Amino acid sequence: MNIGIWGLYDKGNFGDDLMAAMFYDFLNRRNCNITVYNASNYLKKELGLRVVNDIDEFVRSNDVIVIGGGGMLVNNSLLKFLLKKTEFKFEYSFYQLFKSLKKYNKKIIPISIGGGNAKSLNNFFKNKVFSDKYTRQGTVRLQSDLNLVSKQLFQYYPDIVLRTSDFFPVVKSDNNRENLKKKIVLNLKNKNAAPLIEAFEKENIFEKFDVYSFSSHAVSKSEFGLYEYEIPDKHFKFEKLIDGINFISSADLIISSKLHVGVTGCSYGIPFLSYNGPQKAKEFLREYGKSEWIENNVNAIVKLLASFDTNFNKSLKDNSYMLESSKHFDTLSEALLEK
């Protein structure tokens, strides 16, 4: 079977590229012939992908298209659509996809897609491609995402990134870590990092803990991550996806104002504290049973760190929640069998 994987894979974004790698691995194990649409050169090289950049050729040459995760249900305002090149290309890509699906009578399987707590989709072509005419069946990553799609077509399961450790098992070294400082990884936006950093400096957090910052964009695509906070001499930039995964999995705590760096940590049993994060990160943690890990007050965060082992122990929500996320792949397997 010829399978196409379509997603936001051209910007070197850690979360999107991680999902591309997971879907590619899953389908490759099933001896599918796989092409990926418009993936970056670094991802193409690392994973050995066959990449097609022409949407018409991509859809024509595949039996079905897997929409491989990401914020496909996010709405962009008309102003953003008109003024921001990235947002324009994202929204316009659904028109291009719709046109090719219609032309070649092909369907999609959207898996672990998400939105931003909107009440409805404002892109006419998104509504078209996620309808039963073009979608076999699909899954979403948050309960609220079901409000944006047909409940007859889509199921909710916890974020697929919780399965990262299945695809990228990491053997952690003992090395008497109990005698070392706890490692904190910061993945923050510049616009809200300053108050937290000031609080860390005031309370000597940088002396008590081993603190690093992490860029959620690959080095070759670093222009997309210019809004991210960096600690001089202690900032990790990944050239390969696997290096980013290994770095995250070595942390004792992740503090992030985004989503998937934190969810990746959860996959390895690492606590994820959402600081000034998006609604999707807050909803994820509530569903995960860790609403206490949502915190925007910097003094409260410092207080949590003062009793680290009590507040950030490894007794995360029971494995049933983690295991539920594997059902994204069950749905994918089932949908591939449909004609």
N, C-alpha and C positions, 0 to 999 in steps of 0.2 A: 504493500500500500504506500502511495506517495502522500506524505503529510507535510504541510507547510506550517511553520510557527511564526505568528505575527504578533509583534509587541513593540514596546518602546526601547529598542535595543541599540540605538545609534548614538546615545549620549554618554555611555560609560557609567550609567547610574548603577550603584551596587545592587539595590533590590531588584530592579528590572533584569539586570544581567544574571543575577543569581537564579531567578525564575526561568530564564531562557536556558541556563545550564541544566536545571532540574528537568524541565520538559524534554530537552534534547536527550538527556541520559535515559529517561523513562521510555521514550519512544524508540531510541536506538537499541535498547535491550529487547525490544519486540520486533527487531529486524525491519523496521519501517525505513523507507527512503525519505530522508528529511532535508528540507530546505528551510532556511530562515530568512525572513524578509528584512533587508536594510540593517543588518547588524554591523557594529563598528569593527574596524580592522583588528583591534586588540582581542575582541571576543572571538572573532573568526579564527584568528591564529591560535588562541589558547585552546579552544574546543574543537578545532578542526572542522568548522562548519562549512557547508555549501550555502553560499549567500546569493540571493537574487534581489536586485534593487528595483526592478521594474514590476509594479504591482500587477499589471495585466498578465505578464508572463508568469509571475509567481502564482496567481490564482489559477490560471489555465493549466499549469503543469502539475497541480496537486489534486488529489481526490477530495480532500477536506482540509480546512484551515483551523488550526488550534490558536485561539487567542490566549497567549501565554501569560496571564496575570497582569497586574498593574492597575493604575487608576483610570480605567477605560470609562467609568461612569461619572467621572469628575466633570462638572459644568464649568465652562469659561464664559465670563461676561462678554457682551458684544464689544466693549471697550478693549478688553484684553485680546479678543479675537482680531480686532482691527489694528492694534498698536504693537502687539508682541509677536515676533516672528515664530517663536517656538510654539506658542499657543495656537497661532493660525495654522501652522503645519499639522499640529495634532488634530484639531477639529476637522481640517480639510481632508485628512487621511481617511476619515470615515466615509466621505463622499467617494473617494477613489476606490476604497474597498467595496462599498455598496455597488458601484458601477460595474466592477469586475465580477463580483458574485452574481449579479443579475445577468451579465453577458454570457457567462459560462455555466450558469445554473449550478452553482456550488454552494455549500453550506459551511458554517463555522461551528466550533465547539469552544465557547469562552469558559475558561477555568480560573477560579480564584480572582475574579476581577472586582474592582471596588470603586467607590465614589466618595463624595464629600458631604453626605447628609442632606442632599437636595431632596425636594419633594417630587421632582420629575426631571427628565432629561430635556435640555433645551436645544439639542442638536437633532434635527429631523432625521439625519442619516444614521445616527446611533440608534434611534428608535427603530428604524427599518432593519438594520443588521441584527439587532438583538430580538427580533420578532420571530415567530415560528416559521415564517417563510424562508428565513436564512439561517436560523439557529436550530441545531439538532436538540441539544440540551446543554445546560451550563451550570456553573457554580459561582457564588459570590463569597467574599471573605468576612463580611460583617452582616449582622442581622438587619441593620438599617438599609443595606444595599438591596434587599428584596423589594423595597418600596419603589425601586427604579426599573424593575424588570418584571416579566411575567412569572408568577409563582408556579405556573404550570410547567414552565420550561426550566426554571432555575431552582437550585437548592442552596441553602447556606451551610457552610462548614468553616471551622476556624482557619485562619490564614495558612495557606499552603507552605509559607516560608518556615513554619514550625517543623517541617519535615527535612530541613537542611541537613541535620546530622545524619539522616539516613543515606544521603547522597555524598556527603563529605564527612565521613567519620574521622574524628581527631583523637589521637592517643595523647592524653595529657601527661606531662612529666611530673613526678612527685616533687623532687628537688626541695623537700622541706619547705614548701610554700608557707607553712604556718609560721616560719621564722622570718618571712619576708613581708614587706609592705603589701597591702591589698592593692590590686591594680584596677584603676578606674579609667574607662575610656569615655571621652566626651565627643559627641557628634552633634554640634550645635550650629545654629545660624548666628552670623555676626551680630545681627540686630538685637538678639536677646542674650548674648553670652556675657556681656560686660558685668551686669549685676552679680551673676553667679561667680565669675572669676574674682571680682572684688571681695565677695564674701569668703571665698576659698583662701585668698591671700590674708585677709584679716584674721581668720581662724586657723591659719597654718595648715590647711588641708594639703597643700603641695609638699609639706614636710612629713606629714603623717601617712600619706598615701602616695603611690606611684601613679601619677596622672598623665595621661596621653590624650591627644586629640586625634580624630580619625576623619579622613576625607571620604565621603561616600561617592566619589567619582574617580574613575581610573586616571592615572597620570596623563595618558594620551588624550583624555577628554576633560582635563582639569578646568578648562574655561567655563564649564557648566557648574563648577563647584566654588566659584569665586566668592559666594555669599557665606562660606563656611568658616568657622573660627579655627585658628591654628595656634598651637602652643609652640613657640620657637624652640627648635632642637628636640622636641618631643611630639612631633606630628607624624602620623603614619599615612603615607600615600601608597596605594597599591598599584602595581603594574600588571599583576595577574589577579584574577578573581580569587583563586585559591589562597593567595597570600592575605587578602583581606579577610577571608573566612577564618584562616588560622589565627590572625591577629585578634579578631573579635572573640574567638573561642578561648583565648588565653586570659580574658578579663575576669575580674571578680564582680564588677558592676559596670553597666553601661548607662550613661546619662545622655539622652538624645532628645532633640526637638524634631525628629523625624520618626518614621515608623519602622522600616525594615531592618535597619542596623540593630535596633532593639529586639525585634522579633527573632532575628538570627541568633542573638544571644540567648533568648529564651529556649531556643531549640537545643542548646547545649547546657541548659540548666542555669544560665547566668541571669541574675535579676536585671530588669530593664526599668529605669526610672524615667518617666516622661516629663521633661521640663519645658514648659511653654510649647508643647507639642500640638500637632493638628488634632482635630476632632477624631479622625480615624485611629490615631494612636491611643487616645483616651478611651474610645469605645472598645478597642482591642483589649486593653488592660482590665476594663470592667468585666468583659466577657471572660477573661482569663482568671478572674477572681482576685485581682490585685489592684483594686481601685486606690489603695493606699500608696501605690507607686506612681500616682499622678500628682505632681506638685509643681507649682509655679512660684512659690515663696522661697527665696534663696535661704533665709534663716531657718526655715523648716527643713530644707535639704541638709544643711550643715548639722542640724540637730539629729536627723536620721543617721548621718554618717558617724556621729559620736557613739552610737550604739549599733555599729555596723552588723555584727553577727546576729543581733536580735531582729533588726529590721530587714536585713537582706540575706536571710538564711536560704539554703537551697531547697527548702520544702515548698516548692512551687505547687500550683494546682495539680491535682492528681492526673495520672497519665491518660485518663479517659478523654480529657480535652485535647491533649496532644494527639492521641490516636484518631480522634474524629477528623483531624485535618487530612489524614491519609485518604479520606473518602473523596477528595477532589480527584485523585487518580483513579478511584473506582468508577466515578462518573465518566471520566475521560475514556477508560477502557470500554465501558458500556456503550458510550456514544460512537466510538469508532466502529462498532459492529453494526450500527444502523445503516440502512441503505437509503 
